[in-house]
Amino acid sequence: MRRAAACFIVLLALVACGPGDAGTATENVPSAALPDLSIHEPQVAEKLRAAMRAVERTHGEDAYVHLGRVLFAHFEWESARDAFLAGAALDGEGRFECLYLAGAAAAYSDGPVADATAILARAFAIRDEYAPARLRAGELAELDGRMDAAERHFARALELKTTSHALLGLARCATARGDDERALALLLRARTSNPRHVEVLVLLAGTLSRLGRIDEALEISALVPPRHARTHFRDPLVLRARAESVSHLGLMEHADRAAAAGYPQDAIQFLDRAIAAAPDSVGARLRRAAILASGGQHEAVIAACRDIERIAPTCGVAWSRRGLSEVALGRMKDAEYSFRRGVSVDPGSAETRHELAAFLARDGAPDGGDEEARVLLDALIAEAPDQVASRALLARLLLRAGAREPARTHALAVLRRAPGNAAARAVLAELE
């Protein structure tokens, strides 16, 4: 390791005075080195050591880029930044990628925004047709309070490629200037570009509310999931770096990001690798089943859930998700068995009990389904009063049974926690 550090210092000293780099925030580039490997899974530590050995052998640009990608994929942002900067200092064909990924790593780290911004500016001097770089620079400028610069970056990103992220960035800039009409026009375009972009929906609801269009704002806010991850923009260079991950937990996080960004096939690939790294991983399999279900691949979901049941026989969620796919395929008897089996093996799971109640309310026997569902929902709400979905379903069942005032009480309780909840609003509308 000492030998490697010495080699890096000599190399960087030779290129420190290269053209175009003087006077930047990263003029004195640190030597690339491995971080503390004791905190990483064994397979991660070995991959990092192998990447470092390749650098020690060749000191070539490709070796630095590979080391940087592996560090980046395992969230070692500062070390990744240094490795990419060392590669950029060689002034080879991959200099843009090195500088861009160094800037991205600096942006993810806890370092100064100015450092990431300065590195990205050097990347733009080499190449200015990579839209994700402008999106990242725009977000950094926003974070730094430089809204004029942010607007220039987002406008350039939109010139290069029409995306909901570029339109959203411009809408945020318009909002910061108090121009809600301009923001609304941009957000409507962004929603057309990507109807699932959660941040667009959130800002759109707020903008409509400020413009006095309350009913429309509530309608949009009802589309925002109660639990959601950030909608990340697609960035091929970053995805290529993340693909170097061999960490089970890291691969699952990458999958979550890809799924939230609307790229299910990328997410499936990450999850398949996470399962290969940890064959008994229930979490990775459940995520995989959820993505398959969202794509309508219900036979594959059922197969995945059977695999989970083999590994973790008491995983009630696997049974309930299997039941949902069986409902989608019209196999009602199989679905009822799956829902009930989920509750029996995992009686403490709120999700499995709610799904059984929802099934009974929708498909259960007319003489007994609703009553059993109400018992399940009453118990869930007693344990967790913030169970919005369960309380909204209970309000519907109470209304169906003629219990108008209890139905009203539960619907109002839902709207206090989730003002845009469509099910609760429908119950109140029927009560009027």
N, C-alpha and C positions, 0 to 999 in steps of 0.2 A: 504494500500500500504506500509506503514512503517513497519507493522508487517511482510509482505511478504519479504521486503528487509532484515529485521533482520534475518529471518529464513534462507534466502539464504546465508548470511554471515557466520552464525554458521555452516551450512552444508558444505560450501566450506572450512572453516577452518579445519573441521574434516578430509577432504579428501585431503587437499593440499599436504600432505607429502606421498601420496600413491606411490607405486613403479612405476618406469618408467617415471614419469612426471617431476622429478627435472631437473632444468637447461634448460628447454625449454623456448621459447619466450612467452609462455602463462602460466607460472608457477603460477602467481598471477591472477587467473581467476576472472573477475568482477562478481558481483551478477546479476542474471537475473532480469530484470524489464521491465515494459511496457514503450514504448515511449510516446510521446505526441499524444493523441488520437483525438485531436480536428481537425487535418488535414485529418482524415479519414472519409469515408462514414459511416453513423450510423450502418449499418449492420456489417461493418468491426470492428468498435470500440466494439460492443457488443460481437463479436466472440473472440476478443482479451481478453476482460475482463473475459469471461467464461473460456478461456484457463488458465488465470492467477489464477482464483479461484480454478481450479482443482489442480494446483501446490501447492497452499496454503494449500489445504486439505490433500494432500498425500505426497508431496515432493518425488514422485516416478519417475523413469526413463521415464515411458510412458507419464507422465504428462509433463515433461520437453521436451520430443521429440515433443509432440503435440503442446506445446507453441512455440517451435522453428519453427515448420513447418508453423504455422499460421503467425508468424512474417515474415518468409522467403517469404511466398506466397504474402505478402503485402509490400515487398521491404524494410522492416525494418531490414537491414542487420546486423548492430552492435548488436541490441537487440537479433536477432536470433542467432548470434554467441555466445553470452553470455548464452542463454538458452541451446543451444546444448552442450556447454562446461560444464555447470552445470550438464546436464544429463550424459555426459561422465565421470564426476568425481565420479559417483556412481558405475562405473566399472561393469555394468550389461551386459546382452547379446546384447544390442543395442549399445555398445560402439563404434564400427566401424562406424555405421551410424551417431551417434552423432558427432564424430570427423570429418568424411568426410563432413557432411553438415555444420559444424562449419567452416571448411576450405573453402568450397564453398561460404558461406556467407561472410567470410573475404575477399575472392577474389573479390566479387561483390562490397564490400564497398570501401571507399576511403582510407582505412588503408594501412599500409606498406605491400608490397608483401611478405616480410620476415615472417610476422605474419601468413598469409595464408599458406605459404610453410611449416612453422614449424608445424602447425596443421595437414596438410596433411601427413607429415612425421610420425607423431604419428599414423595416421590411417593406413599407410602402414605397420607399425610394427605389427598391429593386423591382417590385411588381405591384400593380394596383388594379388587378382584375379579379381578385379573390374576395368575393362578397363577405364570407364569414369574418375575414379580418376587419372589414369596416364595421360590421355589426359589433364585434368585440370592442373595437376602439370607441364606438359610440356609447356602449354601456359603461366603459371606463370613464369617458368624459362626463357622462351623467353622474356617475358616482362621485366624481371630483367637483361637481357643481358647475361645470363649463357647458352650459346648455347650447350655446351657439356652435361650439365645436362638435357636440353630440349630434346636433341637427345636420351639420355638414357630412358627418360620417354616415348617418342613416340615409341621407339623401343619395350619397354615392352608392351605398349598398343597394338601394332601390333601383338606381340606374343599371346596376350590374345584374340584378335579379329581383323580380317581384316576389317578396315573401311577407308573411304576416308579421315577422319580427321587425323588418325594416319599417313597415307601416305603423306598427305599434310604437317603435322608437320615436318616429316623427309625431305620433299622437301624444306621447308623453311630453315631448318638447312643446307642442301646441298647448297642452294643458298647463305646463309651467308658465307660459305667457298669458294664461287666462283666456285663450281662444278656444272655447268649448265647441263652437260650431265647426271649426277646422278639425279639431280632434275627433268629433263625431264622424265626419266624412271619411277620415283616415281609418277609423276603427271599423266602420261598416265595410270598407274595402278589405281590411285585414280579416274580418270574420268571413267574408266571401272566400278569401284565399285559404283560410284554415278554420273551419267552424269549431274545431276542438281545442283551439288555442285558449287555455284557461285565462291567462293574463289579459288577453283581448276582451274576454267576456267580463272580467272584473272591472276593467277600466271603462268599458262600454256602459255597464250598469251605473257606475258612478257618474259618468258624463250625462247620461239620460236623466238621472236624478237631479243633477245641478241645473239642467235645462227645463225642469218641471215636468218631465214626461215620466211620472212615477209608475204608472201601470206597466209601461214598456221596461222600465228599469227592474221592476220586480220579476217580470217575465224572463229577462236575461239572467238575473241573479239566481233564479231557480235552476238554471242550467249548469251552475258552478258546482262541481262535486264537493261534498263536505271535507273530504280528504283528497288532496291532489298534490302531485309533484310539479315542479316548475317545467314549463314547456321549453325545452332547449332547442336551439336551431341546429340544423344538420351541418356538421363541419367535418368534411372528409379527412383532413389532415389530423384533426384531434381524434376522430374515430380510428384512424390507422394506428395512432399511438396507443389508444386505449386497448386495441386488439392485442397488445403485447401482454396484457394482464394474465397471470396464472393464479391469482388469489381468488379463493372461493367467494369471500365477502365482496371483494372488489368487482368481480365479474357480475355478481348480483346487482351491485349498485349501478354498474354500467348498463345492465339490462333495464333497470328501472328508468334510467335517464332516456334510453332509446325508446322505451314504450311510451313514456310521457311526451316525447317529441313526435310520436306518431310513426315510429319505424319498427313495427312488430317483428319483422324478420331479423333485423339486427338484434333485437332483444332476445329472440329465440336462440340465436347463435351464441350469445353471451351465456344464456342459461344452460345450454347444452354443455358448454365448456365448464361452467360452474359445477354441474352434476358430475362431469368427468373428474374434476378436481376433488369433489367430495361426494362419492356415490350415495351416501346415506342422507343427503341434504333434502329435508322435507320442504324448507322454505323455497329453494330453487324450483322444485317440482310444482309447488302451489302457484308460484308466479307464472311458470310455464303454462299450467292449466288455465289460468285466468286469461292469458294472452290468446291461447287457442280458442277459448270460449268467445272472446270478443270478436274473433274472426269467423265464428260459426263452425269451427271444426270440432263438432260435439263428439264424434266417435273417438277422436284423438284425446279429447278431454277425459272421457270415460276410461280410456286405456291408461292415461297418466294418473288418474285418481286410484285406479286399481294398483298401480305401482306404489303409490304413497301408502295405501292401506296395507300393502305387504311389508313396507319398511316401518310404518308407524300405525299399528292397528287401532290405536285410540285417537287418531286424528279425525275429529268430527267434521272439520271443515272440508276435508277431502270427500267425505260422504255427501255433504250438502251440495258441494259444487258438482259432484257426479249427478246428484238428483236434478239440478238445474238443467244439465245437458240432456238428461233423460226426458224431462218435460219438453224441452225444445224439439226432441225427436218423437214426441207423442207417446212415450212409454210410461204412462201414468202409474201403473202398478209398480213397475221397477223404481220409479221416482219416489213414490210414497215409502217403499221399503228403505231406499237410500236415506231419505230425510229422517225417518224414525231411527234408523241404525246410527246415524250421526249423533242424534240426541242421546241414544242409549250408551254409546261408547265414550261420549264427551259431554256429559250433562251440564258442565259449567260453561260451555261455549255459547255466548250470546248469539253468534252468527248462525250456528246450527239450529237453535231454537227459533230464531226469527224466520229462517227459511222454511222450517216446518210449518210455522204459523201462516206464512204467506201462501204456502202450497195448499194448506187446508182451507184458507179463506177463498182461494181461487178455484181449487179443483176438488176440495173435500166433499164428503157426502152432505147433501142439503140439510139433513136432520141432525148432523153432529159436527160437521167441520168448523162452522163459525164458533160454536161454543168452546170447543177444544182450543181453537186459535186464540180466543179471548183470554182463556186461562193462561196460556203461554205468554201472551203479550203483557197481561197484568203483572206477571212475575218479573218479566224483563224490565218493565218500567219501574217497578218497586226497587229493583237492584240498581238501576241506572236511569234516573229521571231524564237525562239528556239523550236518551235513545230516540232520536227524531223519527227514524223510519218506522220503528215499532209503534210509537205513539200515533203517528199519522195513520198507520194501518188499523190500529185499535179504534180511532175516531171513525173510520169508514165502516168498520164492523158494527160499532154501536149505533151508527145512523141506520144501517141496514136492519138492525134489530128494533128500531123505533125508539131507542134511548137518546132523544134529541139533545138534552142538556149535557149529559156526560160527553156526548160526541162533540158538542161545541167547546166544552172545557178543554178537551184534549187537542182539538184543532187549534185553539188559541194558544195553548202551551207550545205547540209546534212552531207557530208563526213568531212567537217571541224569540225562539232560538234560530229559526230559519225563515225570515220574512218572505222569501220567494217560493216556499214549498208548495208545489202545485196541488198535491193530494189534499193538504189541509185547506187550501183556498177553495178547492172544489167542494169539500164538505160544508164549509161556511156558506158557499153560494147556494147549495141545496137547502140549507136551513133558513135562508132568507125568504 
